[in-house]
Amino acid sequence: MNAMTIGKLAEAGGVGVETVRFYQRRGLIETPARDGGIRRYGKPTLDRLRFIRAAQAGGFTLNEIAELLALDASDERERARALASRRIQE
């Protein structure tokens, strides 16, 4: 599961290939460099894809998800908690 093509990534994440590409265009998932002409995705990308899908199911918008991902990378846990609490209240 460490060298998945976009098709395998999409299948494992329960989405279509175009959804993966859409998330890449939105900056939610990184586009890896080509390896022998083919892009390969690892488990961290699959984990991120699953997080995005779960957050959407929880009612978060893609903009909010992007903010959560950025906050996670910067360790701003208080802002992430505030976003989650607001979503729960809604």
N, C-alpha and C positions, 0 to 999 in steps of 0.2 A: 504494500500500500504506500510505499515511499516514492514511487515513480509513476504516478497515474497520468494518463492522458486527460484532456479536458472532458472527453466522453465518460471515462471511468470516474473522474471527480464528480461530474454532474450526477451520474447514476448513484454513487455512494452518498451524495448529499441530498438526493431526492428532488433534484431540479433538472431543468433542461440545459443544454449547452448554451443556448442564447441567454439564459438567466445568469450563468457564470460570466459570460462576456459582458452583460449589462452591469453586473457588480464590479467587474474590472474597470469599465468605463467610468463608473461612479467613484472609483478609488477605494472600494470596500475590500477588494481582493487584489493582490499584486499579480501582475502578469510576469511569469518567469521567462528568462531567456530561453531561446531555442537550444535544444541539445540534439544535434544530429538532424535538425530540421523540425523537431517535435518539441513542444512545450511539455515539461514534466512538472507535476504538482505533488507536493508531499503532504503528510498528515497534518501539519500545522494549517495548511490551506483548507483542508477538509474540515478541521475543527472550527475554523473561522466561518466557513460556509454554513455549517450546522448552527453556529451561534447566531448568524444573521437570520436564518430561517426561524429559529426559536424566538428571537426577539420580535420578528414580524408577527409571528403567531400570538405573541404577548401584547400586540398592539402598538409597538414602536414603529415610527416612520423610518425611512431610510436615512433621513437627515439625523434623527436621534440616534440611530444605530452607528452612523459615522462618528457622531460625537462620543458615544460610549466607547467605541474602539480607540479613538484618540485619547480619551481619558484613561483608558486602561494602559496605554503605552506610556502615559506620563505619570501614572500613579496618583491621579487626582480622584481619590475614592469618594470624597464628600460630594462632589458634583455628580458622580455616577449614582450614588445613593439617592440624591435629590431627584434625578431624572426617573429612577426606578420607583421611588415613592409617589411621585406625581402620576406616573402611569398606573400604579396600583389604585390610587384614589379615583382616577377617572374610570 
